[in-house]
Amino acid sequence: MHWPWLIAYFFGGLFAANAVPHLAAGTMGRPFQSPFAKPPGKGLSSSTVNVVWGFFNALVAYLLLARVGDFHPRTTSHILALGLGALLISLNHAHHFGQFHGGNTPSGA
């Protein structure tokens, strides 16, 4: 087991999952929070900025998954590392962006 590879796959999952909301919002022509907004992560960036940021995240994910070590989708440790990175950033997004888009309200409220 190669620990540096697993760390790279964890961050590959993180960057891959981070690409999704930016690409989705951007390709729908909607503004969305990004690190380039004012204030960062709270203000809205244009759809074009989000598409570029989403593609950058996808590129980093590709480099970490396809160019570091020997990633195999049938190797449990590789998938667990990728999945854990994706899950953690997704939960962070749900909590952070939910405060702006109403996603943090309790059910039935």
LOGU-962963 format. One record per atom (N, C-alpha, C, CB): residue number from 1; atom name; x, z, y. Coordinates in pm, 1 decimal. Atoms other than C-alpha are relative to their C-alpha. Glycine has a CB too. Example, Ala and Ser with C-alpha at 12.3 -4.5 7.8 and 13.67 -1.06 7.14 Angstrom:
BEGIN
n,atom,east,up,north
1,N,89.0,0.0,-119.0
1,CA,1230.0,780.0,-450.0
1,C,90.0,0.0,120.0
1,CB,-99.2,124.6,2.7
2,N,-82.0,-6.0,-119.0
2,CA,1367.0,714.0,-106.0
2,C,-77.0,73.0,109.0
2,CB,41.4,-141.5,46.2
! end
This chain:
BEGIN
n,atom,east,up,north
1,N,84.5,0.0,-117.3
1,CA,0.0,0.0,0.0
1,C,89.3,0.0,123.9
1,CB,-96.3,122.1,-0.4
2,N,-78.8,14.6,-122.1
2,CA,137.5,-102.1,337.4
2,C,-78.5,58.7,117.1
2,CB,35.4,-149.8,26.3
3,N,71.2,-66.9,-108.1
3,CA,24.4,145.1,605.1
3,C,-0.6,-78.9,130.5
3,CB,60.5,134.4,23.7
4,N,5.7,77.9,-125.0
4,CA,128.3,-74.6,900.1
4,C,-103.6,-112.8,-7.1
4,CB,138.2,-59.0,31.4
5,N,101.1,104.6,14.1
5,CA,-92.3,-351.8,761.0
5,C,-138.8,58.0,21.1
5,CB,9.6,-66.9,-138.2
6,N,132.3,-61.3,-11.5
6,CA,-389.8,-117.2,733.3
6,C,-31.9,37.4,144.6
6,CB,-8.8,124.0,-89.1
7,N,20.4,-31.1,-142.1
7,CA,-340.7,-4.5,1092.2
7,C,-33.7,-128.2,76.4
7,CB,126.5,68.1,60.7
8,N,29.3,128.6,-64.2
8,CA,-333.8,-369.8,1201.9
8,C,-141.1,-46.2,-34.1
8,CB,102.4,-106.7,-42.9
9,N,134.8,41.9,40.9
9,CA,-653.1,-440.1,1002.3
9,C,-106.9,86.0,66.0
9,CB,-14.3,7.0,-152.4
10,N,90.9,-87.5,-73.6
10,CA,-821.7,-136.2,1160.8
10,C,-21.2,-54.9,141.4
10,CB,55.5,145.2,5.2
11,N,11.9,52.9,-134.7
11,CA,-745.9,-274.6,1506.6
11,C,-56.8,-142.0,0.7
11,CB,135.3,2.3,68.5
12,N,63.6,130.9,12.0
12,CA,-842.5,-623.5,1387.8
12,C,-150.8,12.3,-4.4
12,CB,49.7,-72.1,-124.0
13,N,144.0,-25.5,4.6
13,CA,-1187.6,-487.9,1303.0
13,C,-53.2,44.9,134.5
13,CB,-32.0,104.4,-105.1
14,N,38.5,-47.8,-131.8
14,CA,-1203.3,-312.2,1637.9
14,C,-13.2,-116.3,98.1
14,CB,101.9,101.9,51.7
15,N,4.7,114.2,-92.5
15,CA,-1120.0,-628.7,1832.8
15,C,-108.3,-99.9,-39.3
15,CB,135.7,-70.2,4.5
16,N,104.3,92.9,44.6
16,CA,-1353.0,-842.9,1619.0
16,C,-137.5,49.2,42.7
16,CB,4.8,-17.7,-152.7
17,N,129.7,-54.3,-39.3
17,CA,-1647.1,-610.8,1680.2
17,C,-15.7,2.2,151.4
17,CB,-17.7,140.5,-56.4
18,N,6.3,-0.5,-146.0
18,CA,-1561.1,-588.0,2050.8
18,C,-29.2,-139.9,54.2
18,CB,131.5,53.1,59.0
19,N,26.2,136.8,-45.3
19,CA,-1577.9,-966.8,2078.0
19,C,-149.3,-31.9,-1.2
19,CB,75.2,-100.2,-87.9
20,N,140.5,36.7,21.9
20,CA,-1941.4,-977.1,1961.9
20,C,-88.6,18.9,123.2
20,CB,-55.9,81.2,-113.5
21,N,92.9,-13.8,-113.9
21,CA,-2131.0,-825.1,2260.2
21,C,39.7,-85.3,120.3
21,CB,-8.0,145.3,42.7
22,N,-44.3,80.0,-114.2
22,CA,-1916.6,-1008.7,2514.1
22,C,-31.9,-147.6,-20.9
22,CB,150.3,18.5,23.3
23,N,33.1,139.8,28.3
23,CA,-1958.2,-1346.2,2344.3
23,C,-151.1,-21.7,1.1
23,CB,58.4,-42.5,-135.6
24,N,146.1,15.4,4.0
24,CA,-2329.5,-1289.5,2285.3
24,C,-58.0,-2.4,141.7
24,CB,-64.4,114.7,-82.0
25,N,52.0,-4.4,-136.6
25,CA,-2404.0,-1189.3,2645.0
25,C,46.5,-122.2,79.0
25,CB,44.7,129.7,70.6
26,N,-53.3,112.4,-76.5
26,CA,-2176.5,-1455.7,2788.5
26,C,-62.2,-133.1,-36.6
26,CB,147.3,-8.2,-18.9
27,N,56.8,128.7,40.1
27,CA,-2313.1,-1744.3,2584.0
27,C,-148.9,-8.6,30.8
27,CB,23.3,-23.4,-148.3
28,N,140.2,0.7,-43.4
28,CA,-2668.1,-1639.1,2677.6
28,C,-10.9,-7.7,152.2
28,CB,-72.6,125.4,-51.5
29,N,0.1,10.9,-145.7
29,CA,-2563.0,-1659.0,3041.9
29,C,-32.1,129.5,70.1
29,CB,-97.0,-103.4,42.7
30,N,33.3,-129.8,-57.8
30,CA,-2611.3,-1287.6,3100.3
30,C,126.0,75.6,42.5
30,CB,-80.6,83.5,-100.0
31,N,-111.5,-86.6,-36.8
31,CA,-2380.0,-1056.1,3293.3
31,C,3.2,120.0,-93.9
31,CB,-11.5,46.0,148.2
32,N,-15.8,-114.7,89.3
32,CA,-2244.4,-762.8,3092.6
32,C,121.6,79.1,45.6
32,CB,14.8,-45.1,-149.5
33,N,-113.6,-83.4,-37.0
33,CA,-2005.0,-473.6,3138.9
33,C,127.8,-52.4,-65.3
33,CB,-25.0,146.5,-40.5
34,N,-130.6,36.5,54.3
34,CA,-1637.3,-549.9,3092.8
34,C,106.4,83.3,71.2
34,CB,28.0,-153.8,16.6
35,N,-107.7,-73.9,-67.8
35,CA,-1300.9,-396.7,3181.1
35,C,33.8,-56.4,138.1
35,CB,124.6,-0.8,-86.1
36,N,-34.8,65.3,-126.8
36,CA,-1283.3,-637.9,3477.1
36,C,-103.7,23.4,108.7
36,CB,17.1,-148.4,-21.4
37,N,105.2,-28.8,-97.0
37,CA,-1601.8,-518.3,3648.6
37,C,43.5,115.6,89.4
37,CB,-133.7,33.2,-71.4
38,N,-25.6,-113.7,-88.3
38,CA,-1606.1,-270.1,3932.5
38,C,-124.0,86.5,-0.4
38,CB,36.8,-45.9,145.5
39,N,-110.4,-64.7,68.6
39,CA,-1613.0,5.7,3820.1
39,C,15.4,-52.7,-142.7
39,CB,-20.5,150.8,-1.6
40,N,-26.4,53.1,133.5
40,CA,-1448.7,-98.6,3491.4
40,C,-88.3,64.6,-107.0
40,CB,146.1,20.0,-35.3
41,N,82.5,-48.4,109.8
41,CA,-1680.8,-70.6,3192.6
41,C,-138.6,45.0,40.5
41,CB,68.2,111.3,-66.8
42,N,131.9,-42.8,-47.3
42,CA,-1979.2,18.8,3409.8
42,C,-69.0,-108.7,79.7
42,CB,12.3,125.2,84.4
43,N,57.3,109.8,-76.9
43,CA,-2029.0,-265.0,3654.5
43,C,-13.4,-123.4,-87.5
43,CB,86.0,-30.8,123.6
44,N,23.3,122.4,76.2
44,CA,-2132.3,-611.0,3543.4
44,C,102.7,-107.0,34.0
44,CB,-140.5,-52.7,26.1
45,N,-85.6,117.8,-17.3
45,CA,-1901.0,-907.9,3491.9
45,C,-84.1,-123.4,-29.2
45,CB,126.6,5.9,-93.5
46,N,74.4,123.8,20.0
46,CA,-2017.3,-1266.8,3496.1
46,C,1.1,-41.8,-146.5
46,CB,58.0,-111.4,86.7
47,N,5.6,51.2,137.0
47,CA,-2112.7,-1449.0,3179.3
47,C,129.1,-73.2,-35.6
47,CB,-120.8,-93.8,-17.6
48,N,-124.8,70.7,26.2
48,CA,-1798.3,-1661.9,3212.7
48,C,112.5,97.5,-32.5
48,CB,38.3,-86.4,120.1
49,N,-102.1,-101.9,27.3
49,CA,-1572.7,-1355.4,3229.0
49,C,-21.2,57.3,-140.0
49,CB,-4.6,113.6,106.7
50,N,28.0,-56.1,131.6
50,CA,-1747.0,-1218.0,2920.7
50,C,33.4,-96.4,-112.8
50,CB,-144.8,40.1,-8.9
51,N,-38.9,96.8,102.8
51,CA,-1698.0,-1539.0,2723.3
51,C,151.7,-1.1,-16.9
51,CB,-51.0,-141.4,36.0
52,N,-147.6,-0.6,6.6
52,CA,-1327.2,-1541.7,2809.7
52,C,49.9,129.4,-64.5
52,CB,61.6,-16.0,142.3
53,N,-39.7,-128.1,57.0
53,CA,-1293.3,-1169.9,2727.3
53,C,-35.1,6.6,-148.8
53,CB,-67.4,115.4,75.8
54,N,39.5,3.1,140.5
54,CA,-1483.3,-1218.9,2402.1
54,C,93.5,-86.9,-82.9
54,CB,-142.8,-50.4,-13.4
55,N,-93.2,86.2,72.9
55,CA,-1260.4,-1508.6,2297.5
55,C,138.3,63.5,-10.2
55,CB,10.3,-136.3,68.0
56,N,-128.2,-70.0,7.6
56,CA,-950.9,-1305.6,2384.0
56,C,-3.2,104.3,-111.3
56,CB,33.8,66.7,135.1
57,N,14.0,-99.8,106.3
57,CA,-1075.7,-1024.3,2160.1
57,C,-1.8,-65.4,-137.4
57,CB,-127.5,82.0,20.4
58,N,3.7,72.2,127.9
58,CA,-1150.0,-1274.0,1881.0
58,C,139.4,-50.4,-38.1
58,CB,-99.1,-118.5,7.7
59,N,-135.7,46.7,25.9
59,CA,-799.0,-1418.6,1914.6
59,C,89.3,114.5,-47.4
59,CB,58.9,-64.4,125.6
60,N,-80.2,-115.7,41.9
60,CA,-638.0,-1073.7,1891.6
60,C,-40.2,42.6,-141.0
60,CB,-17.5,118.4,99.4
61,N,47.2,-33.9,134.9
61,CA,-855.6,-996.6,1587.0
61,C,57.7,-95.8,-102.9
61,CB,-153.6,-2.4,-6.0
62,N,-57.4,99.7,90.2
62,CA,-743.8,-1320.3,1424.3
62,C,148.3,26.4,-24.7
62,CB,-19.3,-140.5,57.0
63,N,-143.8,-23.5,14.2
63,CA,-377.5,-1246.7,1491.5
63,C,27.6,123.9,-85.6
63,CB,65.4,15.8,138.3
64,N,-20.7,-122.7,76.0
64,CA,-407.0,-895.1,1348.7
64,C,-41.9,-14.0,-146.6
64,CB,-76.8,113.6,64.4
65,N,50.7,13.6,136.4
65,CA,-603.5,-1002.0,1040.3
65,C,69.5,-110.7,-78.5
65,CB,-148.1,-26.3,3.2
66,N,-54.2,115.1,72.3
66,CA,-449.5,-1337.3,955.7
66,C,151.8,-12.3,8.4
66,CB,-62.0,-125.3,52.2
67,N,-143.2,17.8,-20.1
67,CA,-93.6,-1300.1,1079.6
67,C,83.0,123.6,-30.7
67,CB,25.1,-41.6,139.8
68,N,-71.8,-123.2,34.9
68,CA,-5.2,-940.6,988.1
68,C,-21.9,25.4,-147.7
68,CB,-48.2,122.5,86.5
69,N,11.9,-28.5,143.1
69,CA,68.3,-875.5,624.1
69,C,-67.7,-112.0,-75.3
69,CB,-76.0,128.1,-21.6
70,N,67.6,95.7,87.6
70,CA,-144.0,-1044.6,362.6
70,C,-141.9,48.4,-23.8
70,CB,76.3,-17.6,-135.1
71,N,137.5,-49.8,6.2
71,CA,-510.6,-963.6,433.8
71,C,-77.5,-70.0,-111.3
71,CB,-71.2,-20.3,135.2
72,N,85.5,52.4,106.9
72,CA,-738.3,-1004.5,132.6
72,C,-137.2,63.4,12.7
72,CB,61.2,27.7,-141.0
73,N,134.0,-56.9,-14.7
73,CA,-1114.3,-964.2,179.7
73,C,-51.6,68.4,-126.5
73,CB,-95.9,-107.9,40.3
74,N,41.7,-66.8,123.1
74,CA,-1143.9,-850.7,-184.4
74,C,81.0,127.1,-28.2
74,CB,12.7,-95.7,-117.2
75,N,-77.2,-123.3,14.5
75,CA,-894.4,-566.4,-138.3
75,C,-72.7,111.1,75.8
75,CB,146.9,-18.1,53.1
76,N,83.3,-105.8,-57.1
76,CA,-1093.6,-249.8,-79.7
76,C,65.4,67.2,119.4
76,CB,-31.4,103.4,-105.1
77,N,-65.4,-69.5,-111.7
77,CA,-835.8,-79.1,142.7
77,C,4.0,-87.3,125.0
77,CB,142.4,41.6,-38.9
78,N,-2.1,90.6,-115.6
78,CA,-815.6,-387.4,367.0
78,C,-137.0,-2.1,67.5
78,CB,41.1,-143.5,-43.2
79,N,135.8,5.1,-54.1
79,CA,-1193.3,-406.7,408.1
79,C,-39.9,134.1,61.3
79,CB,-99.7,-39.5,-109.6
80,N,32.1,-131.4,-55.8
80,CA,-1224.8,-31.7,461.1
80,C,66.9,20.4,135.7
80,CB,42.9,110.8,-96.7
81,N,-69.9,-12.8,-128.2
81,CA,-963.1,-40.4,738.9
81,C,-69.2,-83.9,107.1
81,CB,147.8,-42.7,-14.2
82,N,69.6,88.7,-93.7
82,CA,-1132.2,-337.9,907.2
82,C,-136.4,57.8,34.8
82,CB,-15.3,-141.9,-59.6
83,N,134.7,-52.4,-21.8
83,CA,-1478.2,-186.5,862.4
83,C,-1.6,127.5,81.8
83,CB,-66.9,24.8,-131.4
84,N,-6.5,-124.3,-76.7
84,CA,-1375.6,152.2,998.2
84,C,25.4,-28.5,148.2
84,CB,109.9,91.9,-56.0
85,N,-25.0,37.7,-139.5
85,CA,-1234.3,-6.7,1313.8
85,C,-124.5,-58.7,64.3
85,CB,115.1,-100.5,8.5
86,N,121.5,62.2,-52.8
86,CA,-1549.5,-215.7,1358.5
86,C,-110.4,103.7,19.9
86,CB,-48.5,-111.2,-94.3
87,N,104.1,-102.8,-10.7
87,CA,-1779.2,82.0,1293.0
87,C,24.8,91.9,119.4
87,CB,-6.8,82.6,-129.1
88,N,-28.7,-94.8,-107.9
88,CA,-1602.9,314.8,1535.9
88,C,-19.7,-61.4,138.4
88,CB,141.9,51.6,-12.9
89,N,19.3,61.9,-131.5
89,CA,-1596.7,68.0,1825.9
89,C,-147.2,-32.7,21.9
89,CB,85.7,-127.7,13.5
90,N,143.3,29.7,-12.9
90,CA,-1958.6,-28.9,1754.2
90,C,-78.8,125.1,37.7
90,CB,-54.7,-59.0,-131.2
91,N,65.8,-125.3,-37.3
91,CA,-2071.1,335.7,1766.7
91,C,33.1,37.9,143.9
91,CB,41.6,113.0,-95.2
92,N,-39.5,-26.3,-138.4
92,CA,-1873.7,377.5,2088.2
92,C,-78.4,-88.5,95.7
92,CB,150.8,-22.6,18.5
93,N,77.8,92.6,-83.7
93,CA,-2043.1,67.3,2233.9
93,C,-145.2,44.0,9.1
93,CB,7.9,-143.1,-55.6
94,N,140.1,-42.1,1.0
94,CA,-2387.0,191.6,2127.9
94,C,-22.2,117.1,94.6
94,CB,-43.7,37.8,-141.9
95,N,13.2,-116.4,-87.0
95,CA,-2332.2,521.0,2305.8
95,C,26.2,-36.4,146.4
95,CB,96.2,110.3,-44.7
96,N,-38.9,31.2,-137.6
96,CA,-2156.8,382.4,2614.7
96,C,-99.3,-95.8,66.2
96,CB,140.7,-60.5,2.6
97,N,87.2,99.2,-61.6
97,CA,-2370.7,74.7,2679.6
97,C,-146.8,40.3,-6.8
97,CB,19.3,-134.3,-66.8
98,N,137.3,-48.7,8.7
98,CA,-2688.5,252.2,2571.8
98,C,-43.9,72.2,125.2
98,CB,-15.1,91.1,-118.0
99,N,35.7,-69.6,-123.8
99,CA,-2675.0,456.6,2890.9
99,C,-39.7,-97.3,110.7
99,CB,116.2,86.6,46.8
100,N,34.3,99.7,-101.7
100,CA,-2706.4,134.4,3092.4
100,C,-120.7,-84.7,-40.0
100,CB,119.1,-90.3,26.1
101,N,102.2,92.5,48.0
101,CA,-2954.9,-53.3,2873.9
101,C,-113.2,70.7,-74.0
101,CB,62.8,-103.2,-90.3
102,N,110.3,-74.4,59.8
102,CA,-3189.0,223.2,2753.3
102,C,11.9,26.6,-148.2
102,CB,-124.0,-71.5,24.1
103,N,-15.6,-17.6,143.2
103,CA,-3045.2,245.1,2403.7
103,C,23.4,143.2,-43.6
103,CB,111.3,-83.0,-47.2
104,N,-26.5,-138.7,35.5
104,CA,-2981.0,619.3,2417.2
104,C,-124.4,87.4,8.4
104,CB,107.2,55.9,89.4
105,N,120.9,-81.4,-4.0
105,CA,-3343.3,726.9,2446.6
105,C,-41.7,35.6,-141.1
105,CB,-113.9,-73.3,73.2
106,N,41.8,-39.6,134.9
106,CA,-3472.3,925.3,2148.8
106,C,-122.8,-78.8,-43.5
106,CB,-29.2,151.0,-5.6
107,N,115.9,75.3,48.5
107,CA,-3721.4,747.5,1926.7
107,C,-126.6,80.6,24.6
107,CB,14.6,-34.0,-150.9
108,N,127.3,-63.4,-27.7
108,CA,-4080.3,821.6,2012.5
108,C,-13.5,46.8,144.9
108,CB,-19.2,115.9,-92.3
109,N,7.9,-45.6,-140.0
109,CA,-3998.4,892.6,2377.1
109,C,-58.7,-105.1,89.4
109,CB,136.8,39.1,51.6
! end
